[in-house]
């Protein structure tokens, strides 16, 4: 399936859309003010060790201290033993670490002491004397050929190891040699900077999103990379000439008057990807709810009536939903635990077909994931590796009115809260008069349907109560002023 990559540049952010057959499959956004940290290498200082959690907090110069678990501390294979973290590290010690997960929500960045530096064809592991091949290269003959090719290029005294990336499937020895030279120079620069710097220091910064597109996103199905900025087109052309010459011919500079993302319907897709409901072509729909603990996806038939019977309706809706869910996971960058509630199916063959279709659609995903079959409750449980914030968390913030609940109290609920609060205030304070400040809906209710309730309370406390409408107040906000 042919693939196009669109890159929209502004001084504030870079946005990338991966398109297949004119449909957006993935969205990536990097803001200049808050670039992702995954891949960055730091010289940090251990500020606290927690033996109970077998973890350490490392100061690397960010707003929050970063987190290192004992399982992410690299040890040579020949001497590796299970030792408690307090016997491996000491507070105040300097340590070279790499970010493996961006800060998400209230959690700090997650670190590892095993450094890996990604190139175009290879990933360099300076601490490991090991050659690995990407699991996506399935041919055993091809895997052996790549291993032999790389071994021939490695000097006998080489202390590090390499992982061959998927895009190296048809790479020449010259391309491997270029990548090796670049990666080893990068590692030498990191070590030299670490020797002369004090913690916390950024030793190596991962490439920008535009550069990572050329290094990581391009595959044999990519037909073109369209860039809407002349300056960045030239920068990426220069980068490609030096590091990724194979993709040079794919670069195109878009000069049209209409914005690139408008032309290809990407802006509309971004808005849809922030919605809770996703409509299916058949008339069914998905409801996607993202919470702190997990994401739940509910499949509904909606207005879809089956071609022959209700079982067919359910089966066809679930098949369409399986493909749509796989796309939505990539589009929204949903990670962590994901629970999919397909419409209940009695037929075991239908269940197997839906699960097969789901796995087939997920196979296009570059992010590591695991899918379990249907549980006893008919749910599909899966996990998708979370390395950066979801699209909604990048573009949105918690609603200040509802506090993230997705709903607000009714005017009547707030009115009854005010009556109870008024009674409490009257028992505590001896005011001449009480004034209620609230949103227009609440004040209107007190003037109309609940006017008798307010009059009864005023008689009960023996003090006058006045109303003041505040259009700027949220539906749940109110104040009681003692006059």
N, C-alpha and C positions, 0 to 999 in steps of 0.2 A: 504494500500500500504506500503510494508516494506521499511524501511529507514536505511541508514548507515551514520555515521558521521566520516569523516576523519580529523585528526588534524596533521598538519605539523609544527614542531617547529624548529626555528633557534634562535640563541642568539638575532638577530635583530627584528624578528617578529614571530607572531603566525598566521597561516592561517587555517581556518576551511571550509570544504566543506560538505554540506548536500546533500546526494545522494538518489534518488528514482529510482529504476529499472536501476541502472547504469548511470543515467543522473544527472548532477549537477543541483540542485534546488536553493541553496543559497550559497553565499560566504561571509565569514566574515574575516576581516584582522585587526589585532591589532599590531601596531609597538611599540617596547619598548620605543622609543624616544617620542612617542606621543600617549599615551594611552587615550582612550575615558574618558570623565568626567561624563557622565550621571550616576546618582546614588550617586556620591560623595557628602559628607556633609562638609560644610565649616563654620567656624566662620568668618564672613566678617564685613567690615566697610562701612557704607553708605557714599559715597563721594559726591553724587549729587542727588537732587530730582527735577524732572521736572513736575510741576503741570499740564502744558499744555498737556503732554503725559500720565499723571497719572502713571508715572514710576519712578524708582530710579536706579541709577548706583551704583553697589556694588563692592568694592575692595576685591577680594578673593585670590589674589596672583598670578593671571594669567597675560599673556602679555596684554590682554585687559580687561577693567572692564566688569563685568557681568551685566545682565539686569533683573530687577524685576518689573513686572506690578502689578497694584493694584489688579487685578483679581486673582493673584497667592499668595496673602497674606492671610494666614489662620486666620480665626476668629472662636471662639466657636459658634456652631450653635444657641444656645439659646440667644446669645448676638449679633449675626452677623447683622450689619447694613451697609448700603452703605455710607461709609465715604471717603472723598478725601484722597489721599495718604499723603498729607502734614500734615494731622491731625493724621495719624497713625504712621508715621516714622519721624525721625529727622536726619539731616546731622551730621555725626560724631558718630552716634549710632552703637553699635555692634549688630550683628544679625546672628542667625543660619539659614543657607539656604542650599537647595539641588539643584544640577544641574538637570534640566529636559530636556535640549537640548544642545548638544555640540556646541561650536563655529563653525559656518559655513560661509565660505568666509570672509567677513569683519565684520560680526556680532559677538558680544560677546556671551558667554554662557547665556542661559535663566535659571532663578532661580525660586524656589518656597519656601515659608516658611512652607509648609505642608510637613513634613518629612515622607517618607515611606521606610522601609527596607525590602528587599526581602529575603525570605528563600526558602527552597526547596518546601514546601507545602503551605506556608502562606506568605502574605505580612503584616508586622506590621505597624500600624498607631498609633504612640504613643500619638497623640493629639486627636484622634477620638474614642469615645466609640461606636463602630459600627461593626457589622459583615456583610461582603458582600461575595457573591459567584460569581465566574467567570461566565460570560454570556455563555461561551462555554460549561458549564455543564447544559444541557437543561432539564433533567428529574427533575420535581418538587419534586418528592419523594426523589431523591438523594440529592437535594439541602437542603431539610428540615433535612434529616439525618445528613448531614455534619454540618449544623448549630447547631443541638442539640449536636453532638459529641464535637464540639468546645466550646459550652457554658458550658458543664460539666467540661471542663478542665480549664476554666478561673476562677481565684479567684474572690470572690465577690467585693474586693476592686480594681479590675483591672481598670486603668484609660484609657488604650489604646484600640484600636480595631484591627480587622484583616480582611483581604480579603483572601478567600480560592482560591488557584490557580487551574487551570485545572488539573494539574498532581496529585492533592490530591483526585481525584474522588474515589479511592479505598483505601485511606490511613487509617492506623490503629490509634487508640488513642495514642499508644506509639510513632508513627512517628510524630503526631501532638505535643505531649508533648515535644519531642526532639527539634522540630522546634521552639516552643514557648520559651523554655529555651535559645536557641541560639540567637534568635531575641531580647529577653529582656536583655540578657547580653551585646549584641552589643550596644543597646540603652543606657544602663547604662554607658558603656565605653565612648560613645559620650558625654554624659552629664558631666561626670567627667572631660574629657579633655577640654570641653568648659569652665568649671569653672576656670581652672588654666591657660588657654592660653589667649594670646592677639591676636586680629585680625591683618592680615589675617592668619588663620591656617586651614590646612586640618584635619578635625576631623574623617572622615571615608572615606576609598577608596573602591569603588566597586570592586568586584572580578575580577581577570584576565579573559581573554577570555576563556582560557582552563577550568577554574573553572566554568564559567558561562555556558559553554556547558553542564556540568554535572547537573547544577542546573536548567537551563531554556530550553535547546534544546531537552532533552530526552522526548519522549512520548511513549505511548503503542506500536507504530509501529516501534520504534527504535530496530534494531536487534543487532548492534554492534557499538563500538566506537574504531576506529583504530588510534593508536598514534605511530609516527615514531621516538620518542626519549626515550631512556631508562630512563634518569634522570627525564623527565617530566611524563613518565608513572608511575614511582614510586611516584612522588609528587601527581599526580591526584588520584592514588590508595589510598594514605594516606588521601587525602581530602575526597574521596568517603566513606572511612571507617567511618570517623567522621560525615560527613554531609549528604551524599547521598548513604547510603548502598544499596539501591534498584538497583543502576546502576553499582555496583561493578562487577557483572558477565558479563557486556557488554564490559568491557575494554579489549582491545587486544594490545599487543606490536608488531609493524611491524618490522621485522628484515631483510627483503629482500634487495638485492643489488640495485635494480632499485628504484629511488625516488618514494615515495607513490603517489604524485600528477601526476607524469608521467604515472604510472601504470594504474590509473583510468581515464586518459584523462582530468584531471582538468586544467593543465597548458594551454592546447589548448582552453578550455572553457573560461579561464580568458582572453586570447587574443581576442576571439570572442566577449566577453562581453564589450570590449573597442571599438569595431567597430561600425560605424554608421549604417551599413546595416546588417540585419539578414535575411538569406535565409530560406524560408519555404520548406518543403519536396515536396509540390505540384508544386513548380516552382515559386510561388509568393515570395514576400519579404517585410520586414518592413524597414522603415527608422526612426531611433530614434534620435531626436535632443534635447539635454539638454541645456536649457538656464537658466539665472538667475531667470526669472519670472516663468517659467513652462517647462514641458517636452512635446514635441509633438511626436506622433507616427503615421506614415502614412502607410497604407496598400496598396500594389500594387499587381496586378495579375501576372506581369512578363511574363514568358513563359508558364504559365499554361493555357491550352485550355480545356474547359469544356467537361464533359462526354456526355452531351446531348445538352445543349444550353448555351448561355452566362450567363443567370441568375444562372444556376447551378454552373458555374465557379466561379462567384462572391460569391455565398453562401458558397461553399466549402472552398474557400480561406479565407473568413471572419471567418468561424468556426475554421479553423486551426490557424489563426492569433490570435483569442481570447485566446486560450490555450497558445500559444507561448508568447503573451504579458504578461500574468499573471506570467509566469516563468521569463521573462526578468525583470520585476519590482522587483522581489525578488533577482534575480541574480545580478543586477546592483545596488540594493538598491536605486531605484528612489523614491523621495518623493516630497511633495508639490502638486501643481496643475498639473494634467496630462490630456492632450487632445488626444483622439484616433480618427483618421479619417479612419474608415472602408470604404471599397469601397461601393459606393451608392447602396442601395437596394430598389426596388419599392415595393416588396412583404412584407406586414406587419408581416406575419407569420415568414418569414426569419429573419426580424429584431429582433423579440421576441426570436427566437431560438438562434441567435448569442449573444444577451444580456444574456440569461439564461446560455449559455455555458461559457461566460465571468465571470459571477458571481460565477458559480460552480468552475471554475478554481481558482478564487481569494479566495475562501473559505479556501484554504490551507495556505493562507498568515497569519502569526502571527501578522503582523503590522495592526494597525487600519486604515480602509479605508472606503470611501463612494463612491458609484457609482450612477450617475444620468443617466437616459435613454437617448435616442437619442434626440438631440436638433433639432430646426427647420432647421438647416444647415446640419443635418445628422451626427453630431459629438457626441461622448460619452465623457462627462466630469466626472472626478473623482478626488479625493484627497487621498493621502497616507501619513500617518504621517511621518514626517521627524525628526528623533532624532539624526542621525549621517550623516557624509559625504557619498555621493554616491561612488561606486567603482571607477569610473573615477576620482573623485576628490581626492581619497586616493592615487591612483597609478600614476596619470598624473598631469601635470601642463600646463598652457596656453602656446601655441606655441610662442616662442620669435620672429619668423619670421613673422607670420601673425597676432599676437596679439589676437588669439582666434577667428578670423573671419572664418577660414577654407579655405581661399583663399588669393592669393597675386596678386598685380597689374602685368599686363603684362609688358614685356620689353619695348614695344612701349609706354605704358602709362608713365612709369618712364622716358623714353627718352624725351618725350614731356614736362614733369615736369622740367627736367634738362634744356631744351632750354629756358623755361620761367624764371627759376631761374637765368640762365646765363645773360639774358637780364636785369633783376632787378639789379644784381651785377654790370654789366657794367655801368648802370646809376648812381649807388651810388659810385663806386670806380674806380679810374683811374690806372688800373694795366697794366704792360707791356704784360702779357700773362695770359690766364686762362687755368687751367688744370682740366679735369673732371676725378674723381676717381669713378668707378662704377663696378658692377658685370660683369662677362664675357659676359652674354647674351646682356646686354645693350651696352657694348663697341662694340660687334660684329655687332649689329644693326646700330650703328653710322658709322662703317667702310663699311657697305654694303648698305642696303636699305635707311637709313636716312643720308647717307654721304652728299647728296646735301643740306639737311636741315641745317646741321651743317656748311657747307661751306658758305651758304647764310647768316647765323647769324654772322659768323666770319667776313664776308665782311661788314655787317651792322654796327657792333660795332667797326670795324676797328682794331681789335686785334686778334692775333693768338690764336687758341684753340687746346690744345693737349689732348690725351686720355691716361688713365692708367687703365689697367684691374686689379681688386682686387678680386681674387678667394675667399677670406674669407668674402666678403661682402654678405649680404642677397639680394634677388632679388629687394627689394625696397630701399636699402641703397645706398647713393651716397654722394660725397663731391665735392665742387668746390673750388679749391685752387688758390689764387691770387699770381702770380709770380712777 
